[in-house]
Amino acid sequence: MEKIDAHRHLFQGPGELKKTLDEMDAHEVTHTVLLPVVSTLEFLGKRFSENQEVFDAIQSHRDRFSAAFFLDPREPNALDELKRYADRGAVAVKMWAPIGYWPDRPEYYPLYEEIESRKLPIMYHTGYTGLVSHAGPRSATNSKYAMVLELDGLIRAFPGINWLYAHAGNPDFMTGIHHAAYHKNVYLNVCGKADGTGWDARVFKYYEIMQGVCAPMPWDKIIWGTDNLGFDDEAYDKIFSQFGQQQHLTRFFRDNARRLYRL
């Protein structure tokens, strides 16, 4: 099945873009959205590429890649950088609050207003993180800033922004499902594998157990990505079939990402 990878990172180092292209070709991924993150963070023993590196890397492969703009709202030049990368073709804004900020501070509202006016979605990391920070002595990531309930006011204050919850709110799947079910501007991103190693896919197991207690699963608003954690087509096919939702599988793997990112 033709797919769009809505959530992938480019690591620093030679050959990383070629490696990504090879994996895309091997798994029928026609397009990938790369999400820059600050290079002080480490994942799987590698450092992330930042905005400039990602945008420069994809220039000769714009038919296969798009990029988001990583936004740290605390930076004094954040608004100017947002405008610059939006003008360079950013298809989304990536926010990763475990580096240490609350997302709903009023002083950040001008940034959200610009994002809303540009019709850019926000891919927001929700839930736990295990990333290592190298920002300085005693530096550490903190998952408390990424709990889904912290977005409860923002999704109402900025209804013109489509919010994509990376990792579906893990571990607070209840609130993630609720937001996506009852707010037209909230989507859920499920990454990686659907077997026992895939923590995102536990949202489906949660729903299976909690049917009748939690909100309806928004099957038409769930978006797939790898987050560099591999491919598991058959397992997802089995999950959607189990719930009688096979008609949404193509949306999950391709169509929802195409619409959200305006690809």
N, C-alpha and C positions, 0 to 999 in steps of 0.2 A: 504494500500500500504506500502510495506517495505521501510523504510527511513533511511538515515544517517543524523544526526544532525551535521552540519558543524560548528556551532557557539554556544557554550554554556560555561558558567562559573561555577566554583565550589566555593560556598561560604564557609566561615569559619563556624565552629560549628559542633557538633555531628549530625550524621544522614543525612547530606547533600548528600553524595554519594548514600545512600540507597533511598532517596527521588528521586534523578535523575533516578536511575534504575527503580523505580516503575513507574515513568512517561514514561520512554522509553517503558516499557512493555505494558503500557496502550494504547500507540499510535503507536505501530508497528515500533519503532525505534530500529534497530538492532545494531547500533554503533553511538557513540557520540565522537566528538572531543572537548576536554576541553581546554579552552584558559585561562591560568593564567594571572593575572593582578596584579599590585602592591596593597598591602593590605591597603595602605593609602587612597584608593578610596572606596567610598560607593555607592551602587546601591540597590534600593528597601529597604533601611534601613539596608543592610548587607555589610560586608567587604568581599573582594575577597581573594581567596587562591592564593598564589604565586607559583613560579615554583616548589620548593622542595616539598611543600605540595601536589600539584596536582600529580606530578610524583610518589610520595610515595603512594598516595591514590589509584591509579589505578593499582598497581602492581599485585594485585590478581584478577583483572578484565580486563586483556588486550584483552580478546575476545570481550569486549563490549566498551572499551574506548581507545582512543589515546589522546595524549596531544601535544600542541604546546609549544614553548619556548617563554616566554615574554622577549623582548629585549628593553632595554633602551640604546641607542647608546652612551649616555654621560658617562656611567659607565666605569671606567678605566679597569675593568676586563671583559668587554662585550665580547670580542673575545674569551677569554678562556672559559667563561660560555657558549657561543654559541656552541663551539666545544664539551664541556662536555655534554650538553643536546642533541645535535645532536647524539652523541655516545650512549646516553640512549634511543634513539628511537623517538625523537621529529619528528612529521610529518609536522610541519610548524613553522614559526616564527610569533609571534603576536607583532605588533607595535601599540602603542597608544600615538600619538604625542601630544594630548592636555595636557599632563603633562608638556609640555614646551619646545619643540625643533622643529627646522625645519628639515625635513627628508633628504634634499638633500645636506647637508654640505659635502664638499670633504673629511673631516677627517673621515667620516663614510664609505667611499667607501671600505676600507678593509673588513668591516663587510659584505657589500653586495657581495663582491667578494667571501667570504667564503660561504655565503648563496647560491650563484649561483653555486659554485663548488659542493655543497652538494645536489643540485637539490631540495632545500626546497622552497615551496611557502611562500609568506608573506601575512598574513591576516592583513590588514592595516585599522584601524578605519578611516572612512571618514565622514566629515560633523559635524553637531552640536553634542554637548554632554551636558547632564544635570547632570553628575556625580559630587558628592561632594568630595572635597579633604580635607584630614586631615593631610597633610604633614607638616603643621606648621602655625603660625600666618599669616593671610592674604593670605594663599595659596589658589589657585583657579585653576580649569581647564580652558583652553582657546581654544575654537573651531577654532581659526584662524589657528592653526598649522595643522589642519586636512582637510582643504579645498582641493578638488580633484586636482585643478590646481597645487598644490605644488608637485604633483607626475609626472607632465608632462614630465620633463626631465629624471627622474629616470627610468621610464618604457622603455625609449629609450636607456639609458646608460647601462641598465642591461636587455637585451632582454631574457637572459637565466633564469630570475626569473619570475615565474608566480605570479602576483599580484592579490589578491582577495580583492575587495573594500567592506569592511563591511558597510552595510546600503546604498549601491549603490550610494554613493556620496551625500546623502541628506544634504542640499537642492539643490545642484548643479547636478541634474539628467542629465542635458544636457551634461556636461563634462563626467560624469560617463558612460553614454550610448555611447558617442562618443569614449572614450578610449577603451571600451570593443568591440565595433563594428569594430574598425580599427586597433587594436593592438592584435595580437594573444596571448599575454602573460597577458591580463587583463580580469578578471572575475568580476561579480557582485554578492554580497551576499545580499539576502533579508531575513530579520529576522521577527520573531513574527507573529502576526495575519494579515490577509488581510482585516479585516473589518475597520471601522472608527477609531479604536484605533491603527492601525498598520501604523506607519509613513513610514516604508520602502516600503510597498506595494504601496505607492503613486507614485512610479516610473512607475507603469503600468498606472495609471490615467494620469500622465504627458505625457506618450507616446501616450495615446489615444487622448489627446487634441492636441499634437504637431506633430502628424504624418505629414510627408511632410516637416517639418521644421528641426527636429532633425535627428540624424543618425538613421539607422535601429536598432530596438531592437535586441540585440544578444541573441535570445531565447535559443540557445544551450550552453550559457556560464553563465547562472544564477544559483546560488546555494542557497539552502534553509538552514536555521538554526533557532533555537528558540530564541537565546540570552536570555533564561530564561523567555520569554514573552508569552509562550503558543503555542497552536497548532490550525491550521485552515485549515485542508485539503480541505474541501468542497469549501471554498471561493477561494482558489488557483485554484482548479479544474475549478471553474466557470470562473476565469480570463483567464486561458489558453484556455478554450473552446471559450470564447468570441472572442479571436483573432485567432481562428482556429489553435492553437498550441498545441493541446493535445498530439501530438507525443513527445513533449519535457518535459512532466510532470514527467515522470520517471527519466529523466536526472536531472531535478530540485531537486527532492526529494532524489535522491540516486546516480545516475551514475556519475554525474559531480564531486561530492565530492569524490567518490571512486577513480576516475582517478587523480584528483588534489592532493589528499593526499597520493596517492599510497597505498590505503588500501587493 
